[in-house]
Amino acid sequence: MRHYLFFISFLSLFLWSCSSTQQISRRNLSEVYKTGNEKLQTDFLVYHNSEKESTVHFQIDTKKLTYARQSSAENGIYSAKAKIQYMLFKSYDDHELVDSGSMQIEDFSNQLDQHLIYGKFNIPVNYGAYNALMVQITDVYQDETFDYYITIDKTSHDNRQNFLAVDPETNTPIFRDWFYDNEEIHIMYSNESISSLHIKYYNRDFDIAPPPFVVYNPKQFDYLTDNEFDVSISNEGYFSFKTTVEGFYHIQVDPNKREGFTLFHYNDGFPKINTPYEMVSALRFVTSKNEFEDLMDAADQKEALDKFWLRIANNPDRARELIKAYYNRVQNANIFFSCHKEGWKTDRGIVYIVFGPPDIVYKSSSAESWVYGEENNYLSVTFNFIKVDNPFSDRDYTLKRSPIYKNQWYRAVDSWRQGRVTSLDY
């Protein structure tokens, strides 16, 4: 359930002095990959609605937001308050402050059910800019603050932030780039002078990334489309999209360019892993070749899965804990890292699943660095990922692979196989 009617009041703009800031690329951003009870779950979308302004849409999951009773009556009203502050930097690597602002929201509820709060604010951004936005959300009653980082890419009129996917029933943004069978979506494009758009359809199967110590040359993407067609934009500024065909759909202003907005149809259960086949497929990282082939060929894959987890856990309770932890990581990898292929198949996805959320994350405009353990400790493990120029997604990163990871990888895999994962994230 999403709440739309809540009180929003803009506060006066505030400005932090440059002396109190530092480059985002030098900060530990490990919170961005925290889940569950560790973090206030908030999604963001950027839409370039005009030449000099952009809108930041946000959606807060109230699971971790604190509510206080506003009435002593049995059926009293509860409310939560959150302060939202933003700082717009020139880039991840430059702490020059472009703009800043603040707003406060208050959500009222007559029952303490988990729901979603939707809101938005505008920021002044001209075309040609590529900025980094830091958003801080403070739970007022709990006095706890959470940081979020969003890339503002206004370098082109054709890229993904010039499009907005909207739920036709609620007329609010859809905070994901995947969709399901027969789900109707309205796609908006910011330039009112454009009356039609071009869609390229791709149907591809992608390999799972190999372990980080395997140095290889990945296959180049084949840009030959499986289908292409044009759609007309209505007088209301959108076109309606709905399909049952799996694959991904690249929506473009100019089909001769690479940029556009992509919608993905992985499977109807995504991002969860639901079927025995999907669960077996995602076990490739912690099984031997023979074990994996036996699981894939099993007449009853569910029974084979149960036997596998029971064997490595030694008791049913422990097996249930391991299954929950492992497949939660697979699901989180799908949410965080999916691009042209599911997140659990990517370089960042396989590291996240086997090692868990990193202790330290450094992010720049073109790369991410993950540290497991303490920084500058010789026992720690560091993975460096380079951002790929991918027309379909801004979440595609490739790992700087090296044989030095072999021992750490097998030690982490052995922990799973011995039922000794030290940090189960739920």
SETOR-973677 format. One record per residue (C-alpha): residue number from 1; residue in three letters; z, x, y. Coordinates in pm, 1 decimal. Example, Ala and Ser with C-alpha at 12.3 -4.5 7.8 and 13.67 -1.06 7.14 Angstrom:
2
num	residuo	pz	px	py
1	ALA	780.0	1230.0	-450.0 .
2	SER	714.0	1367.0	-106.0 .
This chain:
426
num	residuo	pz	px	py
1	MET	0.0	0.0	0.0 .
2	ARG	-96.2	135.0	340.3 .
3	HIS	86.7	34.9	659.8 .
4	TYR	-125.3	-1.0	972.1 .
5	LEU	103.4	-179.1	1216.9 .
6	PHE	362.1	64.8	1338.8 .
7	PHE	475.6	184.7	1676.6 .
8	ILE	304.7	494.0	1811.9 .
9	SER	400.5	641.3	2144.2 .
10	PHE	236.0	949.5	2293.7 .
11	LEU	477.4	1192.3	2449.0 .
12	SER	390.1	1427.1	2728.2 .
13	LEU	182.1	1727.7	2630.3 .
14	PHE	386.8	2030.7	2556.0 .
15	LEU	283.7	2393.0	2559.7 .
16	TRP	426.4	2673.9	2355.0 .
17	SER	397.1	3009.8	2521.8 .
18	CYS	168.1	3261.1	2357.4 .
19	SER	463.3	3495.1	2315.4 .
20	SER	618.0	3250.2	2066.0 .
21	THR	304.4	3220.2	1854.6 .
22	GLN	123.1	3444.7	1613.3 .
23	GLN	-209.6	3437.8	1438.8 .
24	ILE	-220.3	3172.4	1167.9 .
25	SER	-378.8	3428.9	936.0 .
26	ARG	-51.2	3627.8	946.5 .
27	ARG	172.6	3337.5	849.1 .
28	ASN	279.7	3243.8	498.5 .
29	LEU	99.6	2913.0	437.0 .
30	SER	219.6	2860.4	79.8 .
31	GLU	339.5	2510.8	175.7 .
32	VAL	-20.4	2388.1	171.7 .
33	TYR	-14.9	2399.9	-209.6 .
34	LYS	330.0	2251.2	-258.0 .
35	THR	356.5	1907.9	-418.3 .
36	GLY	601.6	1643.2	-530.1 .
37	ASN	945.7	1648.6	-370.6 .
38	GLU	881.4	1984.2	-204.6 .
39	LYS	665.3	1853.4	77.1 .
40	LEU	588.6	1548.2	288.1 .
41	GLN	246.2	1460.2	149.4 .
42	THR	3.1	1412.7	437.5 .
43	ASP	-377.2	1401.5	438.2 .
44	PHE	-597.9	1481.3	736.9 .
45	LEU	-958.4	1411.6	835.0 .
46	VAL	-1151.8	1535.3	1137.4 .
47	TYR	-1429.9	1327.1	1292.5 .
48	HIS	-1638.1	1449.1	1586.6 .
49	ASN	-1676.0	1117.3	1767.1 .
50	SER	-1821.1	1256.8	2092.6 .
51	GLU	-1961.2	1570.1	2251.7 .
52	LYS	-1629.3	1679.1	2404.3 .
53	GLU	-1367.8	1512.8	2182.7 .
54	SER	-1275.2	1491.0	1817.0 .
55	THR	-1036.9	1259.5	1633.8 .
56	VAL	-780.9	1378.9	1380.8 .
57	HIS	-696.1	1101.1	1134.7 .
58	PHE	-381.8	1134.5	923.0 .
59	GLN	-219.0	950.2	635.9 .
60	ILE	147.6	1004.6	545.8 .
61	ASP	290.4	920.0	204.8 .
62	THR	639.8	782.5	270.0 .
63	LYS	784.7	904.4	-60.6 .
64	LYS	969.5	1189.7	110.8 .
65	LEU	1016.1	1021.7	450.7 .
66	THR	1372.8	916.6	537.8 .
67	TYR	1437.8	549.1	620.1 .
68	ALA	1749.4	410.8	790.4 .
69	ARG	1872.1	50.0	785.6 .
70	GLN	1825.6	-126.0	1119.3 .
71	SER	2030.2	-435.7	1036.3 .
72	SER	2350.2	-509.2	850.0 .
73	ALA	2194.5	-820.7	699.0 .
74	GLU	2121.0	-823.3	328.8 .
75	ASN	1747.7	-834.9	393.5 .
76	GLY	1759.4	-594.3	685.6 .
77	ILE	1478.3	-391.3	830.2 .
78	TYR	1448.2	-19.9	760.3 .
79	SER	1269.1	228.6	981.7 .
80	ALA	1148.1	588.0	963.2 .
81	LYS	1066.1	811.3	1258.0 .
82	ALA	835.6	1111.5	1259.4 .
83	LYS	740.5	1344.3	1542.3 .
84	ILE	392.0	1492.1	1523.8 .
85	GLN	308.3	1805.6	1719.9 .
86	TYR	-19.2	1992.9	1716.9 .
87	MET	-139.2	2331.3	1837.6 .
88	LEU	-513.4	2397.3	1858.4 .
89	PHE	-588.5	2768.6	1825.2 .
90	LYS	-914.3	2945.1	1899.8 .
91	SER	-933.1	3046.5	1531.3 .
92	TYR	-716.3	3140.9	1234.3 .
93	ASP	-743.3	3501.5	1348.8 .
94	ASP	-683.4	3445.3	1721.8 .
95	HIS	-355.5	3302.3	1854.6 .
96	GLU	-508.8	3195.1	2187.0 .
97	LEU	-391.6	2836.9	2242.5 .
98	VAL	-671.3	2593.1	2331.2 .
99	ASP	-467.3	2272.1	2346.2 .
100	SER	-140.1	2118.5	2230.2 .
101	GLY	20.3	1778.0	2219.6 .
102	SER	282.5	1555.1	2066.3 .
103	MET	329.9	1196.6	1951.6 .
104	GLN	597.6	996.5	1774.0 .
105	ILE	554.1	725.2	1513.7 .
106	GLU	802.4	471.3	1385.9 .
107	ASP	740.3	275.2	1068.4 .
108	PHE	925.7	-48.2	991.1 .
109	SER	970.4	-188.6	641.7 .
110	ASN	1180.2	-467.9	493.1 .
111	GLN	1187.1	-291.0	158.9 .
112	LEU	1200.5	73.0	63.6 .
113	ASP	872.6	79.1	-126.8 .
114	GLN	650.6	385.5	-125.7 .
115	HIS	346.4	330.6	94.9 .
116	LEU	101.0	505.1	325.6 .
117	ILE	116.8	528.2	703.9 .
118	TYR	-209.2	574.3	889.3 .
119	GLY	-255.3	711.4	1241.6 .
120	LYS	-479.4	928.9	1457.2 .
121	PHE	-491.8	1139.0	1773.2 .
122	ASN	-769.7	1296.3	1980.0 .
123	ILE	-821.4	1661.1	2067.2 .
124	PRO	-1060.6	1812.3	2325.4 .
125	VAL	-1325.1	2012.5	2137.3 .
126	ASN	-1678.3	2094.6	2252.2 .
127	TYR	-1970.7	2152.7	2020.0 .
128	GLY	-2003.2	2517.0	1924.7 .
129	ALA	-1629.5	2557.1	1855.5 .
130	TYR	-1472.3	2665.0	1526.5 .
131	ASN	-1096.4	2621.3	1572.4 .
132	ALA	-778.5	2618.1	1365.7 .
133	LEU	-539.8	2326.2	1409.9 .
134	MET	-171.7	2353.6	1320.9 .
135	VAL	11.6	2022.6	1283.8 .
136	GLN	389.5	1997.8	1250.1 .
137	ILE	543.6	1672.7	1127.0 .
138	THR	919.4	1634.7	1167.9 .
139	ASP	1118.3	1375.2	975.3 .
140	VAL	1348.8	1275.9	1263.1 .
141	TYR	1631.4	1130.6	1052.2 .
142	GLN	1629.1	1426.0	811.3 .
143	ASP	1550.9	1688.6	1081.4 .
144	GLU	1303.8	1855.0	845.0 .
145	THR	967.4	1990.7	959.4 .
146	PHE	648.9	2042.6	759.2 .
147	ASP	345.0	2246.1	866.3 .
148	TYR	-21.4	2167.6	799.3 .
149	TYR	-339.6	2359.5	885.5 .
150	ILE	-681.6	2206.1	944.2 .
151	THR	-1015.4	2369.7	1022.1 .
152	ILE	-1204.4	2217.0	1315.0 .
153	ASP	-1573.3	2296.6	1259.3 .
154	LYS	-1781.8	2171.1	1550.6 .
155	THR	-2053.3	2432.7	1522.3 .
156	SER	-2318.5	2175.7	1435.2 .
157	HIS	-2410.4	1806.8	1472.6 .
158	ASP	-2510.0	1803.0	1105.2 .
159	ASN	-2200.7	1921.4	917.1 .
160	ARG	-1945.7	1712.2	726.6 .
161	GLN	-1706.5	1652.9	1017.1 .
162	ASN	-1973.8	1447.8	1194.6 .
163	PHE	-1947.8	1187.2	916.0 .
164	LEU	-1662.5	954.0	828.0 .
165	ALA	-1612.6	757.7	505.5 .
166	VAL	-1438.9	424.7	574.3 .
167	ASP	-1281.7	158.2	353.0 .
168	PRO	-1475.5	-160.8	440.1 .
169	GLU	-1174.2	-385.2	367.2 .
170	THR	-924.4	-205.8	590.2 .
171	ASN	-1166.5	-26.9	826.2 .
172	THR	-960.4	291.7	790.0 .
173	PRO	-1078.8	637.1	675.3 .
174	ILE	-1089.0	733.9	308.6 .
175	PHE	-894.2	1058.4	271.8 .
176	ARG	-1088.9	1197.3	-24.2 .
177	ASP	-1447.2	1295.8	-87.8 .
178	TRP	-1473.7	1150.8	-437.5 .
179	PHE	-1534.2	786.0	-528.9 .
180	TYR	-1531.9	558.3	-832.2 .
181	ASP	-1768.7	320.4	-1010.9 .
182	ASN	-1881.8	32.9	-788.4 .
183	GLU	-1650.9	138.9	-505.7 .
184	GLU	-1806.7	35.5	-176.0 .
185	ILE	-1779.1	288.8	106.6 .
186	HIS	-1904.0	269.4	462.8 .
187	ILE	-2040.5	599.4	593.9 .
188	MET	-2036.3	649.3	970.7 .
189	TYR	-2234.0	912.3	1159.6 .
190	SER	-2129.7	1018.4	1507.1 .
191	ASN	-2471.2	1026.3	1678.7 .
192	GLU	-2575.1	673.0	1774.2 .
193	SER	-2935.5	780.7	1835.2 .
194	ILE	-2987.1	847.6	1461.8 .
195	SER	-3107.5	535.8	1276.2 .
196	SER	-3146.7	671.9	921.2 .
197	LEU	-3008.8	940.7	693.3 .
198	HIS	-3143.5	1126.1	390.2 .
199	ILE	-2953.1	1148.1	59.2 .
200	LYS	-3007.4	1412.6	-208.2 .
201	TYR	-2861.5	1337.7	-550.8 .
202	TYR	-2757.4	1610.4	-796.5 .
203	ASN	-2639.9	1570.9	-1156.0 .
204	ARG	-2499.3	1899.1	-1283.9 .
205	ASP	-2264.3	2036.1	-1547.0 .
206	PHE	-2071.7	2342.5	-1430.0 .
207	ASP	-1904.5	2613.0	-1636.0 .
208	ILE	-1533.9	2681.9	-1624.2 .
209	ALA	-1447.1	2999.4	-1434.3 .
210	PRO	-1355.5	3285.8	-1671.3 .
211	PRO	-1018.7	3467.8	-1647.6 .
212	PRO	-970.4	3674.1	-1329.8 .
213	PHE	-1015.0	4008.9	-1507.9 .
214	VAL	-1367.4	3915.9	-1621.1 .
215	VAL	-1624.6	4055.6	-1378.6 .
216	TYR	-1950.1	3860.3	-1404.9 .
217	ASN	-2243.1	3724.7	-1205.7 .
218	PRO	-2214.0	3346.0	-1175.4 .
219	LYS	-2528.7	3139.4	-1207.4 .
220	GLN	-2698.3	3053.1	-881.4 .
221	PHE	-2703.1	2685.8	-789.8 .
222	ASP	-3035.2	2512.4	-848.9 .
223	TYR	-3111.9	2312.1	-535.8 .
224	LEU	-3387.9	2111.8	-705.9 .
225	THR	-3269.2	1753.1	-662.1 .
226	ASP	-3253.6	1486.1	-931.7 .
227	ASN	-3336.6	1216.3	-678.0 .
228	GLU	-3383.2	1170.5	-302.3 .
229	PHE	-3390.1	861.5	-84.0 .
230	ASP	-3335.0	741.6	273.2 .
231	VAL	-3080.7	490.4	404.2 .
232	SER	-3074.9	299.1	731.7 .
233	ILE	-2775.1	294.3	964.8 .
234	SER	-2672.6	-55.6	1074.2 .
235	ASN	-2626.2	-168.3	1432.3 .
236	GLU	-2250.8	-123.6	1372.0 .
237	GLY	-2304.7	248.6	1313.6 .
238	TYR	-2269.0	282.8	935.0 .
239	PHE	-2446.4	237.4	603.7 .
240	SER	-2293.0	96.1	287.5 .
241	PHE	-2276.4	318.3	-21.2 .
242	LYS	-2199.6	215.1	-380.4 .
243	THR	-2307.5	346.2	-720.7 .
244	THR	-2200.6	387.3	-1084.1 .
245	VAL	-2394.5	708.2	-1147.8 .
246	GLU	-2187.4	1026.1	-1181.4 .
247	GLY	-2292.5	1333.4	-984.5 .
248	PHE	-2282.6	1416.3	-615.0 .
249	TYR	-2465.6	1278.1	-316.0 .
250	HIS	-2548.8	1501.5	-19.9 .
251	ILE	-2600.3	1294.4	296.5 .
252	GLN	-2804.0	1464.8	568.7 .
253	VAL	-2947.7	1410.8	913.0 .
254	ASP	-3220.8	1669.1	851.1 .
255	PRO	-3322.9	1722.4	485.6 .
256	ASN	-3475.9	2059.7	578.5 .
257	LYS	-3129.3	2197.4	659.7 .
258	ARG	-2842.4	2272.9	422.7 .
259	GLU	-2563.0	2097.2	612.1 .
260	GLY	-2444.3	1745.8	545.0 .
261	PHE	-2167.9	1527.2	406.4 .
262	THR	-2117.2	1510.1	29.1 .
263	LEU	-1958.0	1239.1	-184.6 .
264	PHE	-1863.9	1323.2	-543.3 .
265	HIS	-1840.2	1100.0	-849.1 .
266	TYR	-1670.6	1319.0	-1111.3 .
267	ASN	-1531.8	1046.5	-1338.7 .
268	ASP	-1343.4	724.3	-1290.0 .
269	GLY	-1001.2	872.5	-1364.8 .
270	PHE	-1034.1	1167.7	-1126.9 .
271	PRO	-826.2	1356.6	-1015.7 .
272	LYS	-609.9	1276.7	-1318.2 .
273	ILE	-682.4	1409.7	-1664.2 .
274	ASN	-664.0	1106.0	-1890.6 .
275	THR	-878.9	1130.3	-2201.2 .
276	PRO	-808.2	1359.9	-2499.0 .
277	TYR	-1144.5	1530.9	-2440.8 .
278	GLU	-1053.1	1612.0	-2078.2 .
279	MET	-707.7	1731.4	-2183.4 .
280	VAL	-852.6	1960.7	-2448.9 .
281	SER	-1118.4	2096.5	-2210.8 .
282	ALA	-850.2	2196.4	-1957.3 .
283	LEU	-662.0	2391.7	-2227.7 .
284	ARG	-926.6	2662.6	-2243.1 .
285	PHE	-708.9	2901.8	-2038.9 .
286	VAL	-413.5	2905.5	-2280.4 .
287	THR	-591.1	2887.3	-2616.4 .
288	SER	-777.2	3138.3	-2826.7 .
289	LYS	-1146.2	3085.3	-2891.3 .
290	ASN	-1080.0	2959.6	-3245.8 .
291	GLU	-797.8	2728.5	-3133.4 .
292	PHE	-1013.7	2580.4	-2860.4 .
293	GLU	-1307.0	2521.1	-3093.9 .
294	ASP	-1077.6	2355.5	-3350.3 .
295	LEU	-935.6	2125.0	-3081.3 .
296	MET	-1283.0	2034.5	-2955.6 .
297	ASP	-1407.7	1963.1	-3309.5 .
298	ALA	-1099.6	1769.4	-3424.7 .
299	ALA	-1169.2	1420.1	-3556.7 .
300	ASP	-855.8	1296.6	-3376.0 .
301	GLN	-822.0	1503.4	-3060.1 .
302	LYS	-501.9	1331.6	-2947.8 .
303	GLU	-328.2	1419.4	-3274.0 .
304	ALA	-458.9	1776.1	-3253.7 .
305	LEU	-330.1	1804.1	-2896.1 .
306	ASP	15.1	1681.6	-2993.8 .
307	LYS	31.8	1934.8	-3276.4 .
308	PHE	-74.9	2217.3	-3043.7 .
309	TRP	195.4	2145.7	-2783.4 .
310	LEU	462.6	2086.3	-3049.9 .
311	ARG	376.4	2416.8	-3212.6 .
312	ILE	420.2	2621.2	-2894.7 .
313	ALA	723.3	2424.5	-2766.8 .
314	ASN	916.8	2399.8	-3097.8 .
315	ASN	1065.5	2059.1	-3008.3 .
316	PRO	933.5	1725.7	-2873.5 .
317	ASP	1137.6	1723.5	-2550.2 .
318	ARG	1020.5	2067.6	-2451.4 .
319	ALA	664.1	1976.2	-2545.9 .
320	ARG	676.0	1676.8	-2311.9 .
321	GLU	798.4	1898.7	-2027.6 .
322	LEU	521.0	2151.5	-2085.7 .
323	ILE	253.9	1881.3	-2106.4 .
324	LYS	374.3	1722.7	-1783.4 .
325	ALA	386.0	2055.8	-1600.1 .
326	TYR	51.4	2177.9	-1727.4 .
327	TYR	-149.9	1864.7	-1657.5 .
328	ASN	19.4	1810.4	-1322.1 .
329	ARG	-114.7	2151.6	-1227.8 .
330	VAL	-459.4	2051.6	-1351.2 .
331	GLN	-444.1	1734.6	-1140.0 .
332	ASN	-321.1	1926.0	-833.8 .
333	ALA	-600.9	2179.5	-880.4 .
334	ASN	-847.9	1890.2	-870.6 .
335	ILE	-695.7	1763.5	-546.4 .
336	PHE	-671.9	2101.1	-373.3 .
337	PHE	-976.6	2293.2	-493.6 .
338	SER	-1257.2	2057.9	-600.0 .
339	CYS	-1594.8	2139.4	-447.8 .
340	HIS	-1928.8	2095.1	-624.6 .
341	LYS	-1726.0	2111.2	-945.8 .
342	GLU	-1382.4	1987.0	-1044.3 .
343	GLY	-1097.1	2193.1	-902.1 .
344	TRP	-952.4	2293.3	-1239.2 .
345	LYS	-1278.0	2474.7	-1322.8 .
346	THR	-1279.1	2689.7	-1007.4 .
347	ASP	-1146.6	3040.4	-944.9 .
348	ARG	-852.6	2913.9	-740.4 .
349	GLY	-795.7	2633.9	-991.4 .
350	ILE	-755.6	2854.8	-1297.6 .
351	VAL	-513.7	3087.7	-1115.9 .
352	TYR	-311.5	2790.2	-987.2 .
353	ILE	-289.4	2630.8	-1333.9 .
354	VAL	-179.4	2942.7	-1520.2 .
355	PHE	41.7	3105.6	-1253.6 .
356	GLY	150.8	2797.1	-1056.5 .
357	PRO	169.6	2755.7	-676.9 .
358	PRO	164.8	3099.6	-507.2 .
359	ASP	476.4	3228.1	-329.8 .
360	ILE	277.6	3359.0	-33.1 .
361	VAL	-57.3	3239.3	102.8 .
362	TYR	-246.3	3405.3	385.7 .
363	LYS	-550.6	3224.3	517.1 .
364	SER	-822.2	3336.8	757.5 .
365	SER	-1150.1	3178.6	860.2 .
366	SER	-1326.6	3334.3	563.1 .
367	ALA	-1068.9	3416.0	296.5 .
368	GLU	-737.1	3340.2	127.2 .
369	SER	-486.6	3580.8	-24.6 .
370	TRP	-228.5	3460.9	-280.3 .
371	VAL	82.1	3659.0	-368.1 .
372	TYR	303.0	3585.1	-668.5 .
373	GLY	640.1	3750.8	-615.8 .
374	GLU	757.6	3940.0	-310.8 .
375	GLU	513.3	4096.0	-71.4 .
376	ASN	467.7	4472.7	-113.3 .
377	ASN	657.6	4466.9	-442.9 .
378	TYR	471.2	4665.6	-708.1 .
379	LEU	561.1	4399.7	-966.6 .
380	SER	392.4	4126.7	-762.3 .
381	VAL	38.7	4000.2	-825.9 .
382	THR	-210.3	3939.9	-543.3 .
383	PHE	-534.6	3743.1	-574.5 .
384	ASN	-796.2	3756.8	-298.7 .
385	PHE	-1048.4	3475.7	-257.6 .
386	ILE	-1358.5	3479.2	-36.6 .
387	LYS	-1490.9	3157.4	115.6 .
388	VAL	-1839.6	3063.6	-3.2 .
389	ASP	-2097.9	2918.2	233.9 .
390	ASN	-2140.8	2597.1	34.3 .
391	PRO	-2334.4	2307.2	192.5 .
392	PHE	-2149.9	2055.7	-26.1 .
393	SER	-1787.6	2151.7	38.0 .
394	ASP	-1563.8	2375.8	250.7 .
395	ARG	-1327.9	2427.6	-46.7 .
396	ASP	-1545.0	2667.9	-245.5 .
397	TYR	-1388.1	3014.2	-282.3 .
398	THR	-1473.5	3298.0	-517.6 .
399	LEU	-1218.1	3542.8	-655.0 .
400	LYS	-1243.4	3916.4	-606.0 .
401	ARG	-1227.2	3986.5	-977.3 .
402	SER	-1087.0	4303.2	-1131.7 .
403	PRO	-980.3	4437.9	-1473.9 .
404	ILE	-635.6	4506.2	-1322.5 .
405	TYR	-546.8	4138.1	-1370.8 .
406	LYS	-576.2	4150.6	-1749.1 .
407	ASN	-212.1	4230.5	-1830.5 .
408	GLN	-69.0	3983.6	-1575.4 .
409	TRP	-301.0	3709.1	-1696.5 .
410	TYR	-206.7	3749.4	-2061.8 .
411	ARG	163.3	3768.5	-1977.3 .
412	ALA	135.0	3435.9	-1789.4 .
413	VAL	-64.8	3280.8	-2074.0 .
414	ASP	191.2	3404.8	-2328.1 .
415	SER	466.2	3234.1	-2127.8 .
416	TRP	287.6	2901.2	-2175.4 .
417	ARG	226.6	2970.0	-2543.5 .
418	GLN	591.3	3052.7	-2598.8 .
419	GLY	715.9	2750.5	-2405.6 .
420	ARG	880.1	2973.1	-2146.3 .
421	VAL	720.1	2867.9	-1818.9 .
422	THR	989.7	2953.6	-1565.3 .
423	SER	895.2	2716.6	-1282.1 .
424	LEU	788.5	2373.1	-1395.5 .
425	ASP	644.1	2188.2	-1098.3 .
426	TYR	656.9	1808.9	-1121.3 .
